[in-house]
């Protein structure tokens, strides 16, 4: 490919590194359970939670950390969460049933997202806190509580569309939540339905990586909380949602080099870096670069708990420049967070078997077909570019060849569009049928969020793995309980 090899090496912490350095186990699992295969690491979830709790402690804040359930359907991860002091954010009737069955008590569950009557009924019946997007949703819940003689339900009012004072900063539009300027009628409805609903506080949900936008939203929530108090209401919490991010790559320099050379490839200055010259949102219009790079910032040194720490230290312009954490503490507000991707960082890997390796008559990257569909490895769907880890079946040939080998990775569907990744991937050596490619850090959204059974091809099975000393043990995902070792564990 010329020049410096454009690797995008995944960041691997100790548990995932140890797991991927266990080739005999990985091949045994895929031989028995098929490819693709998802492996989750529940103990890593508990470690990630401790990092978030440490940030709470550093800022002297109380409140709950809720795992965003939608990020992964794993029972093992949810049951491991139940063994901690954290909670779960559920966005459907099925997720709520799953959470209750995994051992999460109602006081540790919050219900968000679009809600049908059945979802609202079970949430109210079990005394789960409900996050409401609109006044009509509030009215619907209050009516349901009264008609069914249900307990008074705790609610959060979700807001969106915040605007900063002074220098004009807007948070991007969201279809979830009510604009702060429309909070008056919403609060009037809360007062009118005080016999059925107990206002816990306010919340926001922003689909952005911008710390400034999130700070503006938190300031806006604090102003609405002041309005609540002026009405005699007694709010006690603010829920700032998720979006704390993950650092997927080990080397920021590799990310900078790749994105720089991708723009050059789109402009025709260097050979293509993708299948079919795909530009990930960039395009060449008569020698001028147009469009926007539609990729997740895969190297993010400030992510997860560190991102939360920086957000809480951010000065609130409309409150005299005081840190946001100080304002929360001053009013004794609890802080609730809903990390999904960040709480599942390093919690899983997706294994795929190499089926076929084809040379091209015109040269260029090898065509490698995997026993998986693009939907089974959702990194590309979420704009995450990251190299897979090659796990050879024959360790004797592992050191064969010294030059990295460019390949294009294709799925097993009879569709031209079934590309595991459009990027030309560099592997340390030529793969062979029977080898495994392991896609690291897929637990957050990239493991089964988009999985399908197209063409009657199975979705990936899932196992849970944990360490006992220097040995890895495993069981099927739905057989895992925090009281491991469990029956049937290997």
N, C-alpha and C positions, 0 to 999 in steps of 0.2 A: 504493500500500500504506500510505501515510500515514507520517508521522514520518521519521526518518533512514533512507535506503536501507540494507538489511541485506545488503551485499556480504560475501562471504568470499573475498577475493582470494588467489590462490595465491602462495606464496613462489617466486620465480624467480631463481636465480643466473645468472651471466653466460652460460653455455653454453645453457641452456634458453631464456633470454630472447632470445638471438641467433637460435636456431632458430625460435622462434615469431614473430620479426620477419622471417621469410623466407617471406612468403605465396606467392610464385610457386613456390618449391620445394615447399611443403606441398601446394598444389593439384595440381602436376604429379605428385607421388608418389601422391596418392589417385586422380587420374584414371587413372593407369597400373596401380595395384595394388589399388584398391578401398577401400571403407570398410566396417568400421573398419580402421585401419592403425596398427600399433605401431612407434614409432621408438625405438631405444636409442642411448645415447651412451657408448660404452665408455671413452673417455678420462676421463670424470667418475668412473668407478669407481676408477681409479688415483689421482685426486685425493683421493677419500674415504678410500682406504686410507692415504695419507700422513698424514691427520689422525689416524687411529687409531694409526699408528706413532709420531706425535709424542707422544701420551699415554703410550705405553709408554716412550719415551725420557725423558720428564719424570719418571717414577717409577723409572727405571733398571731396568726389567723386561724380561726376555726372554720369548719365546713366539711363538705363531703366531696370525694372524688368518685364520679360515676363513669364506669366504662361504657362507651357507646357500643351497645350490643351489635348494631348493624355491621360493624367492622369485621365481625367473624361469627360464624354460626356454631363454633365449637362448644360442646358440652363440657369438655375438660377444662377449658379456660374459664368458663363461667363458674364451674364448681370450685376451682382454685380461688377465684375471686371471692366466692362466698365464704371461704375460710379466712379472709382478711377482714378489715374494717371498712372496706370500700363498698360502693353501690354500683348500680347498673342503670343506664338510660335505655329504655325500650321504646321502640317506634312502631309496634304492631301488636295485635292480640297474641300472635304466636310467640313473639319475643317475650311478652309479659308472662305467658304461661310457662315458657322455658325458664325464665328467671325464678319464678316461684318454685318450680320443680327442682331447680338446682340448689335451693337452700337460701336464696336471698329473701329476707323478710321485707314486708311492704315499706317499712320506714327507710329502707335502703334502695328503693326503686323510684325512679321518676319516669313519667310517661310523656313522650314528645312526639312530634311528627303528625301527619294527617291521621285522624281518628274516626273509625266507624262506631256506631252505637254499642256494639259488642265490646270493643276495646275500652270505651269510656265506662261501660257498666262494670266490667271486671276491675278496672283501675279504682273506681269509686267503691265498689263492694269490698275490696281488700285494703282500702285506705292508702293507696299509692298516691304520691304527689303528682298532679297533672299540670303540664305546661300548656297554656292556652294561647293560640295564635290570634284569635279574633274575638270580637264581642259576640258574634253568632255562636261560636264554639262554647263560649262561656254560658250563654243562655241555654244552649242545648244540655250542657252538663248540669246546670242548676235544676232544670226541669226533670232530668233523669233522676237526680238525687231525691227530689221531693216525691216523684211518682212511685219510686221504688223503696221509699222510706230508708234510704241509705245513710250512712254516717256523713257528717259534715266533711267535705273533701278539701284537702290542702291543694292550693293552686299557685302557680307562678304565671305571671303575664309576660309573654315573650314579645319583645320589641325589635324594631328594625328601622333602617333609614335614618340614622343619626346624623346630626350636623354639629360641627364644632363652632364655638364662638371665636371671634378674632379672625385669624387666617382661615380662610374657608377650606375645610376638610370634610368631605362627605364619605360615609361608609357606603359600599355598593349596595344596590337594591337586592332584596331577598323576597321570595314569595312567602316566607315564614315570618310571622310577627306583625305587630301594629306599629305605625309610626308614632314616635313620642308626642308629636303635635296632636294626635288623636287620642291621647291617653285619658283625657277628661271624661268622655262618654264611657270609656272602658272602666274607669274607677267608679263612676256613678253606678254602673251595672254591678260591680263588686259590692258596693254598699247596699244596693237593692236586694241582693241575694245573699246577704250576710248570714242568714239562717242555714244556707246550704253550702256555702263556700267560705273557706278560711284562706285569706291572702297571705302566702308565705313570703313573697317577694317578686322580683322581676328577673327577666332573663334575656339573653340575645343569642343569635346564631348568625355567624358571618363566614361565608365561604371565601376566605382570604388568608394569605400569609403575612399581610401587613400589620406590624405591631402598632403603628400609628392609628390605623382604622379601628383596631380592637380597643385601643386606649380611648378613642373618641366615643365608642359604644359604651364602655364602662362608665365614663363620665356622664353620658346621657342617662344611663340607668340610675346613677346616684341622684341626678336631678329629679327623676320620676319618683324615686324613693322619698325624696324630700316632700314632693307633692302628696304622696300617700300619707306621710306623717301629719302634714298640715290638715288633712281631712279626718284625722283621728284614727286612721288605720295603723296597724302595728306590723309593718313588714320587717323581716329579720334576715333576709338572704338575697344575694344576687348570684345568678347562674350565668357564667360567661361562656358556656358551651365548650367546644373543642378547637381544633385547628392549630395545635401547638407544634405539629410537624415532626418529621423524622430526618435524621442525617443518614442517607443510604450509602454514601460512598466513603471510602477510606482516605481518599486523596483529593483535596480541593483543586490542586493543580491539574489533575486529569480532567476534571469537569470543565475548568476554564479552557484548557487546550481543545477539548472536544467541541464545545459550543462555538469557539472561535473558528475552528476548521470546518464545522458544519456550515457556517455562513459563507465561508470561502467555497465550499463544495456547491452550495446553492447558486452562487454567482459564477460557477464554472472555472474558478481559479485553480482548483485542485480536483482530483477524481472524486466521484460520488462516495458518500459514507453510508448510504442507505440503499435498500432494495428499490429499484425503479426511480432513484433520485428523489425520494420523498423528503420534504423539507421541514416536517414537524411544524407547520404553520408559516414557514418562510417561503418566499417565492422570488424568482428573478423576473423583473419586468424591464426589458431592454437595458440590462446591465445595472439596474437599481434594485437594491434589496427592499422588498416589501413584506408586509405581514407582521405577525407577532409569534415569537417562539412559544409554542404550546407545550412546554415541558415542565414537569415538577422540578423545583430547584433541588436536585438530588444530593448536592453537598450543602448541608446547612449546619454549621458548627453551633449555632444558637437554635436549638430545637428542643422539644419535649419539656422537661422540667426547667431547663435553663431559659427557655422562651417565656414560661410562666413567671419566672423570677424577674426577668427584664420588664415584662408587662406590669407587674406589681410595683416595680421601682420607677415606672414612668411618671413624669410630672403631669398633674392634671391642670391644664391651662385655665379652665374656668373656676378652679378652686384655689387660686393663688399659687399655682405651681407646686403644690404639695404632692408627694408620692401617692399613687392610687391606693397602695396598701395601707398607708396612714389614715386615709379617709374611711376605708372599710373598718379599720380597727377603732377609730374614734367613735363611730356610730354603732359599734358592736354588731356589725353585719357579718353573717356567715358567708364564706365564699364557696360556691359550688363550681366544679369544673366537669367537663364531659369529654375527656380525651379518648379517642379511638385508636387512630394510627400510632400516636405517641405512647400510649399505655401498652400497645402490642409490639413495640419496637423489639426486634431480635427474638420474637416469640414463635417464629415458625419458618419452615422451608418447604418448597415444593420440588419434588423429585420427578424427573421425566427421563424416559429411556430413549436412547438413540436407536432408531429403526433402520435408517438408510443414510449413506453418505455418497453423494454423487459429485464427480468432477464435471466441470463445464468445458465443452469443446473449445470455447473461446477463451478459456482461462478464467481468472477472477475467483471470487469466493466460492467455496464448496457449498453445495446445497445439502443441508442436514434436515432430515425429517424425524420428528419426535413423536413418541406415543403420548400425545397430548394435543388439546385444542388451544387456540389462542385464548379462549375464555377461561381455561384452567389456570393460566398464568397471567393474571390481570395487570402486570406491571405496565405494559404498553397502554392499556386502557386508562391508566391513571397518570400517564406521561412520565413514568419513572424509567430511566435508562440505567442499566446496571448489568455487568457481566455475570453469566452463570458460572458456577464452579464445576469443573470437569472432575468426575469421579470415575476413573477407569475401572473396567472389570478386570483387566489383566494388568496388574501392577508392574509386571516385568517390562512392559512397553511404555511405562509412564514417562520415562526420560527420553524416549525416542524423539529426535528432532530438537533443534535449538531455536528455531524461528517461530513466532506466533503465527497461527493459521487463521485467516479470515473466513468466516462462514455466514451463511444466511440460514436462519432457523425457521422451519416451516412446521405447521401443525398437521394433524391427521385427517382433517376434513377435505372433501373434494371441492374446495373453494379456493380460487386464486387469492382471496383476501385472508385466508387462514395463516397469518404470519405471527409467529410467537413474538417477534420484534422486527420492525422495519430496519433497524440499525444493523449494519455489518458488524458482527461480533468477532472479537479476537479471542481464540482459545490458545492455551499454551502449547498444544500439539494437535495433530489430526485426530479427531474422534473416530471411534469404531462402533459398529452396531453392537449393542449390549452395554456400552458405557452409559453412565448417567450424567445428566446435566442437572445440577441443583441450583434452583433460584432462591437466593437467601432473602430473609426478611419479608416474606409475603403474607404474614398473618394479618396485617392491617389492611383490609379492603382488597388486597391483590390475590388472596387465596381462593375464595369461593363466592365473592360478591357478585360476579358475573357468570359463574359456572352454569353450564347447560348440559342437556343430554341429546344434543343434536345428532342426527343420523344414528340414533340408538347407541351412540358411544357413551360409555359411562362417565359420570363426573368423578372427580378424584375421591378416593376414600381418605379417611383421616385417622391418624394415630396420635397418641400423646406419648411423649418421651421424657424421662427424668433420670438424673444421675444418682447412683448409690456408690459413693466412693469414686473409684476410677472407672466404673462400669455403667453403661447406659441400659436402662430398662424401658419397656414400652408396653402399651396395651391399646386396644381400639379406643377411639376417642370417647364413645358413649359408655365405656366400661371404667373410665377413670373417675376416681373419687379422691379427695385429699387425704383419705386414710390409707394411702398406698403403703406397702405393696398390696395390689388387689388380686382377686382370683383371675387366673389366666394371664397375668403379666409375665412378660418374658425378660 
